[in-house]
Amino acid sequence: MSEEATTILHMLDPRKHVSPFDVNMAADAGYKVIVPYTGVEIADVTPLIQDAIFSRPPHYGVKTGFFMGGKDALLALDMIDAAKKAMVPPFECSVFADPAGSFTTAAAMVACVERVLKFKFGRSWKGTRVAVFGATGVVGFASSIISALEGAKVQLVAHRGFDRVVKSAAVSKERFGVDLEPVNGETPEGKREIIKNAEVIFAAAAAGVKVVSREEMDLAKDLLVIADVNAVPPPGVEGMELFMDGAPLAGSNVLGVGPLAIGDIKYKCESGMFKQMLSSDKPLALDFRHAYAMCKSLTGLA
Ligand SMILES: NC(=O)c1ccc[n+]([C@@H]2O[C@H](COP(=O)([O-])OP(=O)(O)OC[C@H]3O[C@@H](n4cnc5c(N)ncnc54)[C@H](OP(=O)(O)O)[C@@H]3O)[C@@H](O)[C@H]2O)c1
Protein backbone atom coordinates (compact mmCIF):
# COMPACT_ATOMS: atom_id res chain seq x y z
CA MET A 1 0.00 0.00 0.00
CA SER A 2 1.27 3.49 -0.77
CA GLU A 3 2.34 5.82 2.06
CA GLU A 4 -0.58 8.19 1.50
CA ALA A 5 -3.97 6.50 2.00
CA THR A 6 -6.51 7.08 -0.77
CA THR A 7 -9.44 9.04 0.61
CA ILE A 8 -12.67 7.08 0.25
CA LEU A 9 -16.24 8.19 0.99
CA HIS A 10 -19.04 5.62 1.27
CA MET A 11 -22.37 7.44 0.82
CA LEU A 12 -25.39 5.66 2.32
CA ASP A 13 -28.92 6.62 1.38
CA PRO A 14 -32.21 4.91 2.24
CA ARG A 15 -33.71 6.24 -1.01
CA LYS A 16 -33.19 5.04 -4.56
CA HIS A 17 -30.35 7.46 -5.31
CA VAL A 18 -27.79 9.53 -3.47
CA SER A 19 -27.79 13.29 -3.92
CA PRO A 20 -25.60 14.54 -6.80
CA PHE A 21 -25.19 17.77 -4.80
CA ASP A 22 -23.51 15.85 -1.97
CA VAL A 23 -21.40 13.78 -4.38
CA ASN A 24 -20.06 16.97 -5.98
CA MET A 25 -19.44 18.60 -2.60
CA ALA A 26 -17.47 15.56 -1.40
CA ALA A 27 -15.38 15.40 -4.58
CA ASP A 28 -14.61 19.12 -4.53
CA ALA A 29 -13.64 18.87 -0.85
CA GLY A 30 -11.03 16.26 -1.77
CA TYR A 31 -12.46 12.71 -1.59
CA LYS A 32 -10.81 10.67 -4.33
CA VAL A 33 -13.10 7.63 -4.35
CA ILE A 34 -16.84 8.06 -3.75
CA VAL A 35 -19.17 5.09 -3.65
CA PRO A 36 -22.97 5.39 -3.47
CA TYR A 37 -25.12 2.79 -1.67
CA THR A 38 -28.89 3.12 -2.08
CA GLY A 39 -31.90 1.53 -0.44
CA VAL A 40 -29.84 1.29 2.76
CA GLU A 41 -31.68 0.21 5.91
CA ILE A 42 -30.54 0.81 9.46
CA ALA A 43 -29.63 -2.86 9.86
CA ASP A 44 -27.18 -2.53 6.95
CA VAL A 45 -25.04 0.06 8.71
CA THR A 46 -23.08 -2.24 11.05
CA PRO A 47 -21.97 -4.72 8.35
CA LEU A 48 -21.09 -1.90 5.92
CA ILE A 49 -19.00 -0.05 8.51
CA GLN A 50 -17.23 -3.20 9.65
CA ASP A 51 -16.57 -4.28 6.09
CA ALA A 52 -14.87 -0.93 5.49
CA ILE A 53 -12.82 -0.57 8.67
CA PHE A 54 -11.27 -4.05 8.64
CA SER A 55 -10.00 -3.68 5.08
CA ARG A 56 -7.48 -0.95 5.99
CA PRO A 57 -4.81 -0.58 8.69
CA PRO A 58 -6.10 1.49 11.63
CA HIS A 59 -4.07 4.61 10.71
CA TYR A 60 -5.89 4.65 7.33
CA GLY A 61 -9.25 4.73 9.16
CA VAL A 62 -9.40 8.53 9.24
CA LYS A 63 -9.14 8.58 5.45
CA THR A 64 -12.27 6.43 5.20
CA GLY A 65 -15.53 8.33 5.57
CA PHE A 66 -19.23 7.48 5.66
CA PHE A 67 -21.93 9.98 4.68
CA MET A 68 -25.52 9.43 5.86
CA GLY A 69 -27.99 11.02 3.43
CA GLY A 70 -31.70 10.43 2.79
CA LYS A 71 -34.54 12.71 3.80
CA ASP A 72 -35.23 11.67 7.38
CA ALA A 73 -33.32 13.50 10.11
CA LEU A 74 -33.95 10.96 12.86
CA LEU A 75 -33.05 8.01 10.65
CA ALA A 76 -29.78 9.73 9.64
CA LEU A 77 -28.97 10.29 13.32
CA ASP A 78 -29.84 6.65 14.07
CA MET A 79 -27.47 5.64 11.27
CA ILE A 80 -24.68 7.67 12.92
CA ASP A 81 -25.39 5.97 16.26
CA ALA A 82 -25.34 2.54 14.62
CA ALA A 83 -22.07 3.43 12.87
CA LYS A 84 -20.44 4.53 16.13
CA LYS A 85 -21.49 1.28 17.81
CA ALA A 86 -20.10 -0.72 14.89
CA MET A 87 -16.54 0.65 15.29
CA VAL A 88 -13.97 -1.75 16.73
CA PRO A 89 -11.11 0.44 18.01
CA PRO A 90 -8.50 0.89 16.73
CA PHE A 91 -10.42 0.04 13.55
CA GLU A 92 -12.57 3.16 13.06
CA CYS A 93 -13.63 5.71 10.44
CA SER A 94 -15.39 9.09 10.25
CA VAL A 95 -19.12 9.63 9.74
CA PHE A 96 -21.17 12.70 8.77
CA ALA A 97 -24.96 13.01 8.46
CA ASP A 98 -26.64 15.70 6.36
CA PRO A 99 -29.96 14.29 5.08
CA ALA A 100 -31.19 16.33 2.08
CA GLY A 101 -28.64 18.98 3.07
CA SER A 102 -30.89 19.79 6.01
CA PHE A 103 -28.38 19.87 8.85
CA THR A 104 -26.00 22.25 7.10
CA THR A 105 -28.89 24.36 5.72
CA ALA A 106 -30.63 24.64 9.10
CA ALA A 107 -27.32 25.41 10.83
CA ALA A 108 -26.61 28.12 8.25
CA MET A 109 -30.07 29.67 8.62
CA VAL A 110 -29.84 29.73 12.43
CA ALA A 111 -26.34 31.24 12.38
CA CYS A 112 -27.20 33.85 9.68
CA VAL A 113 -30.26 35.01 11.65
CA GLU A 114 -28.30 34.95 14.90
CA ARG A 115 -25.73 37.30 13.36
CA VAL A 116 -28.49 39.76 12.44
CA LEU A 117 -30.07 39.49 15.90
CA LYS A 118 -26.72 40.13 17.55
CA PHE A 119 -25.38 42.95 15.40
CA LYS A 120 -28.63 44.76 14.57
CA PHE A 121 -30.58 44.24 17.79
CA GLY A 122 -28.04 43.23 20.46
CA ARG A 123 -30.07 40.06 20.97
CA SER A 124 -29.27 36.36 21.25
CA TRP A 125 -31.52 33.31 20.85
CA LYS A 126 -32.24 33.27 24.61
CA GLY A 127 -35.98 33.82 24.98
CA THR A 128 -36.49 34.90 21.35
CA ARG A 129 -39.88 33.84 19.98
CA VAL A 130 -39.46 31.86 16.76
CA ALA A 131 -42.18 30.49 14.45
CA VAL A 132 -41.09 27.72 12.08
CA PHE A 133 -43.03 27.22 8.83
CA GLY A 134 -42.31 23.92 7.09
CA ALA A 135 -41.75 22.44 10.54
CA THR A 136 -42.51 18.89 9.37
CA GLY A 137 -39.75 19.08 6.77
CA VAL A 138 -36.13 18.15 7.45
CA VAL A 139 -34.79 21.72 7.31
CA GLY A 140 -37.61 23.02 9.53
CA PHE A 141 -37.08 20.18 12.00
CA ALA A 142 -33.33 20.70 12.32
CA SER A 143 -33.60 24.49 12.59
CA SER A 144 -36.19 24.17 15.39
CA ILE A 145 -33.90 21.91 17.39
CA ILE A 146 -30.75 24.02 16.87
CA SER A 147 -32.44 27.31 17.85
CA ALA A 148 -34.26 25.73 20.81
CA LEU A 149 -31.00 24.25 22.11
CA GLU A 150 -29.68 27.85 22.02
CA GLY A 151 -32.58 29.00 24.22
CA ALA A 152 -35.16 30.22 21.67
CA LYS A 153 -38.90 29.71 22.36
CA VAL A 154 -39.82 27.80 19.24
CA GLN A 155 -43.25 27.20 17.72
CA LEU A 156 -43.73 24.42 15.16
CA VAL A 157 -46.43 25.61 12.78
CA ALA A 158 -48.80 23.02 11.32
CA HIS A 159 -50.15 23.84 7.88
CA ARG A 160 -51.96 20.49 7.67
CA GLY A 161 -52.31 17.82 10.35
CA PHE A 162 -51.76 19.45 13.75
CA ASP A 163 -51.08 16.00 15.24
CA ARG A 164 -47.90 15.76 13.12
CA VAL A 165 -46.26 18.76 14.82
CA VAL A 166 -47.48 17.52 18.22
CA LYS A 167 -45.66 14.25 17.50
CA SER A 168 -42.58 16.08 16.30
CA ALA A 169 -42.46 18.17 19.50
CA ALA A 170 -42.74 15.00 21.62
CA VAL A 171 -39.92 13.29 19.71
CA SER A 172 -37.75 16.40 20.02
CA LYS A 173 -38.27 16.51 23.78
CA GLU A 174 -37.37 12.85 24.10
CA ARG A 175 -34.32 12.92 21.79
CA PHE A 176 -32.88 16.38 22.43
CA GLY A 177 -34.53 17.58 25.66
CA VAL A 178 -36.02 20.68 24.00
CA ASP A 179 -39.50 22.11 24.55
CA LEU A 180 -41.04 23.00 21.19
CA GLU A 181 -44.59 24.33 21.05
CA PRO A 182 -46.89 22.84 18.43
CA VAL A 183 -49.24 25.51 17.04
CA ASN A 184 -52.08 25.28 14.59
CA GLY A 185 -51.66 27.33 11.41
CA GLU A 186 -54.19 25.37 9.38
CA THR A 187 -56.66 28.27 9.20
CA PRO A 188 -55.88 31.82 7.99
CA GLU A 189 -56.84 33.17 11.45
CA GLY A 190 -54.61 30.67 13.25
CA LYS A 191 -51.70 31.47 10.96
CA ARG A 192 -52.12 35.24 11.41
CA GLU A 193 -52.14 34.85 15.21
CA ILE A 194 -48.86 32.89 15.06
CA ILE A 195 -47.18 35.45 12.80
CA LYS A 196 -48.41 38.33 15.01
CA ASN A 197 -46.64 36.82 18.00
CA ALA A 198 -43.28 36.01 16.35
CA GLU A 199 -39.98 37.86 16.74
CA VAL A 200 -38.25 35.60 14.20
CA ILE A 201 -39.78 33.53 11.39
CA PHE A 202 -38.04 30.64 9.66
CA ALA A 203 -39.71 29.97 6.29
CA ALA A 204 -38.59 26.42 5.52
CA ALA A 205 -41.52 25.16 3.45
CA ALA A 206 -41.28 23.26 0.17
CA ALA A 207 -39.57 24.88 -2.80
CA GLY A 208 -41.72 27.39 -4.71
CA VAL A 209 -44.35 27.75 -1.96
CA LYS A 210 -45.16 31.19 -0.56
CA VAL A 211 -45.81 30.69 3.16
CA VAL A 212 -45.78 34.28 4.44
CA SER A 213 -47.52 37.05 2.52
CA ARG A 214 -46.70 40.72 2.88
CA GLU A 215 -50.10 41.34 4.42
CA GLU A 216 -49.44 38.67 7.07
CA MET A 217 -45.95 40.00 7.77
CA ASP A 218 -47.27 43.52 8.28
CA LEU A 219 -49.43 42.24 11.15
CA ALA A 220 -46.33 41.21 13.09
CA LYS A 221 -45.42 44.20 15.22
CA ASP A 222 -42.66 42.39 17.14
CA LEU A 223 -41.08 40.75 14.09
CA LEU A 224 -37.33 41.48 13.90
CA VAL A 225 -35.94 39.01 11.35
CA ILE A 226 -37.49 36.73 8.74
CA ALA A 227 -35.42 34.06 6.97
CA ASP A 228 -36.36 32.12 3.85
CA VAL A 229 -34.51 29.05 2.53
CA ASN A 230 -36.58 28.68 -0.63
CA ALA A 231 -34.69 29.82 -3.73
CA VAL A 232 -37.35 28.64 -6.24
CA PRO A 233 -39.85 31.38 -7.31
CA PRO A 234 -42.10 32.55 -5.83
CA PRO A 235 -40.15 33.31 -2.63
CA GLY A 236 -41.33 31.63 0.59
CA VAL A 237 -41.71 35.13 2.03
CA GLU A 238 -43.30 37.74 -0.21
CA GLY A 239 -40.74 40.42 -1.08
CA MET A 240 -37.72 38.35 0.00
CA GLU A 241 -34.65 38.87 -2.16
CA LEU A 242 -32.26 36.00 -2.84
CA PHE A 243 -29.10 37.58 -1.39
CA MET A 244 -30.60 39.61 1.46
CA ASP A 245 -28.46 39.34 4.53
CA GLY A 246 -29.94 41.57 7.20
CA ALA A 247 -31.34 44.37 4.99
CA PRO A 248 -34.96 45.49 5.54
CA LEU A 249 -37.63 44.11 3.24
CA ALA A 250 -38.91 46.86 0.96
CA GLY A 251 -41.21 49.24 2.85
CA SER A 252 -40.75 47.41 6.16
CA ASN A 253 -38.58 47.48 9.27
CA VAL A 254 -38.31 43.68 9.26
CA LEU A 255 -34.84 42.45 8.30
CA GLY A 256 -34.62 39.67 5.75
CA VAL A 257 -32.20 36.80 5.31
CA GLY A 258 -32.57 35.23 1.88
CA PRO A 259 -31.91 31.76 0.52
CA LEU A 260 -28.65 32.50 -1.23
CA ALA A 261 -27.15 34.30 1.79
CA ILE A 262 -28.03 31.13 3.73
CA GLY A 263 -26.92 28.92 0.82
CA ASP A 264 -23.48 30.50 0.75
CA ILE A 265 -22.85 29.59 4.40
CA LYS A 266 -24.49 26.16 3.93
CA TYR A 267 -22.19 25.40 1.00
CA LYS A 268 -19.08 26.45 2.92
CA CYS A 269 -20.27 24.46 5.93
CA GLU A 270 -20.86 21.21 4.05
CA SER A 271 -17.52 21.55 2.28
CA GLY A 272 -15.88 22.39 5.59
CA MET A 273 -17.34 19.29 7.26
CA PHE A 274 -15.89 17.04 4.55
CA LYS A 275 -12.53 18.82 4.83
CA GLN A 276 -12.63 18.43 8.61
CA MET A 277 -13.05 14.67 8.16
CA LEU A 278 -10.24 14.56 5.62
CA SER A 279 -7.77 16.46 7.76
CA SER A 280 -8.59 15.03 11.18
CA ASP A 281 -6.09 12.71 12.82
CA LYS A 282 -8.89 10.97 14.68
CA PRO A 283 -12.26 9.61 13.53
CA LEU A 284 -15.13 12.11 13.71
CA ALA A 285 -18.92 11.73 13.97
CA LEU A 286 -20.56 14.92 12.67
CA ASP A 287 -24.21 16.00 12.79
CA PHE A 288 -26.24 19.24 12.97
CA ARG A 289 -24.50 20.31 16.20
CA HIS A 290 -21.10 20.29 14.48
CA ALA A 291 -22.60 21.99 11.42
CA TYR A 292 -23.95 24.77 13.64
CA ALA A 293 -20.56 25.23 15.34
CA MET A 294 -18.97 25.55 11.90
CA CYS A 295 -21.64 28.03 10.72
CA LYS A 296 -21.07 30.16 13.82
CA SER A 297 -17.43 30.33 12.90
CA LEU A 298 -18.22 31.03 9.22
CA THR A 299 -20.53 33.90 10.18
CA GLY A 300 -18.00 35.40 12.59
CA LEU A 301 -20.05 34.51 15.68
CA ALA A 302 -17.40 32.24 17.17
N1 LIG B 1 -31.04 27.70 0.65
C1 LIG B 1 -30.45 26.51 0.74
O1 LIG B 1 -29.23 26.40 0.80
C2 LIG B 1 -31.30 25.26 0.80
C3 LIG B 1 -30.73 24.00 0.98
C4 LIG B 1 -31.57 22.88 1.10
C5 LIG B 1 -32.94 23.05 1.02
N2 LIG B 1 -33.45 24.30 0.80
C6 LIG B 1 -34.89 24.55 0.75
O2 LIG B 1 -35.42 24.33 2.04
C7 LIG B 1 -36.82 24.10 1.95
C8 LIG B 1 -37.20 22.91 2.81
O3 LIG B 1 -36.53 21.74 2.35
P1 LIG B 1 -36.86 20.33 3.01
O4 LIG B 1 -35.90 19.37 2.40
O5 LIG B 1 -36.94 20.49 4.50
O6 LIG B 1 -38.30 20.07 2.42
P2 LIG B 1 -39.37 18.99 2.88
O7 LIG B 1 -38.73 17.98 3.80
O8 LIG B 1 -40.04 18.54 1.65
O9 LIG B 1 -40.37 19.88 3.76
C9 LIG B 1 -41.13 20.84 3.20
C10 LIG B 1 -42.01 21.44 4.29
O10 LIG B 1 -42.88 22.38 3.66
C11 LIG B 1 -44.20 22.07 4.04
N3 LIG B 1 -45.14 22.52 3.03
C12 LIG B 1 -45.39 21.96 1.82
N4 LIG B 1 -46.34 22.67 1.19
C13 LIG B 1 -46.69 23.68 2.02
C14 LIG B 1 -47.65 24.73 1.95
N5 LIG B 1 -48.42 24.91 0.87
N6 LIG B 1 -47.74 25.58 3.00
C15 LIG B 1 -46.97 25.43 4.10
N7 LIG B 1 -46.06 24.45 4.24
C16 LIG B 1 -45.93 23.59 3.20
C17 LIG B 1 -44.20 20.57 4.21
O11 LIG B 1 -45.33 20.18 4.93
P3 LIG B 1 -45.96 18.71 4.76
O12 LIG B 1 -45.13 17.84 5.64
O13 LIG B 1 -47.33 18.87 5.23
O14 LIG B 1 -45.86 18.34 3.30
C18 LIG B 1 -42.91 20.42 4.97
O15 LIG B 1 -43.06 20.79 6.33
C19 LIG B 1 -37.09 23.89 0.44
O16 LIG B 1 -37.64 25.09 -0.06
C20 LIG B 1 -35.72 23.66 -0.14
O17 LIG B 1 -35.63 24.05 -1.49
C21 LIG B 1 -32.67 25.39 0.72
The ligand as a Gaussian input file, in Angstrom:
#p B3LYP/6-31G(d) Opt

LIG

0 1
 N      -31.040000      27.697000       0.652000
 C      -30.451000      26.513000       0.740000
 O      -29.229000      26.404000       0.795000
 C      -31.299000      25.259000       0.800000
 C      -30.727000      23.998000       0.976000
 C      -31.569000      22.877000       1.099000
 C      -32.938000      23.049000       1.025000
 N      -33.451000      24.301000       0.799000
 C      -34.890000      24.549000       0.752000
 O      -35.417000      24.326000       2.041000
 C      -36.824000      24.097000       1.946000
 C      -37.201000      22.907000       2.813000
 O      -36.530000      21.737000       2.350000
 P      -36.856000      20.332000       3.007000
 O      -35.896000      19.373000       2.404000
 O      -36.936000      20.485000       4.496000
 O      -38.296000      20.065000       2.423000
 P      -39.369000      18.993000       2.882000
 O      -38.733000      17.984000       3.798000
 O      -40.035000      18.543000       1.653000
 O      -40.372000      19.882000       3.759000
 C      -41.131000      20.841000       3.196000
 C      -42.014000      21.438000       4.287000
 O      -42.879000      22.379000       3.659000
 C      -44.205000      22.070000       4.041000
 N      -45.141000      22.523000       3.034000
 C      -45.389000      21.955000       1.818000
 N      -46.339000      22.665000       1.190000
 C      -46.693000      23.676000       2.025000
 C      -47.650000      24.729000       1.952000
 N      -48.418000      24.910000       0.873000
 N      -47.739000      25.577000       3.002000
 C      -46.974000      25.427000       4.095000
 N      -46.064000      24.450000       4.236000
 C      -45.929000      23.590000       3.202000
 C      -44.201000      20.570000       4.209000
 O      -45.329000      20.181000       4.934000
 P      -45.957000      18.708000       4.755000
 O      -45.126000      17.844000       5.638000
 O      -47.331000      18.868000       5.235000
 O      -45.864000      18.343000       3.296000
 C      -42.906000      20.417000       4.973000
 O      -43.060000      20.792000       6.326000
 C      -37.090000      23.893000       0.443000
 O      -37.640000      25.094000      -0.056000
 C      -35.719000      23.657000      -0.141000
 O      -35.631000      24.051000      -1.492000
 C      -32.668000      25.391000       0.721000

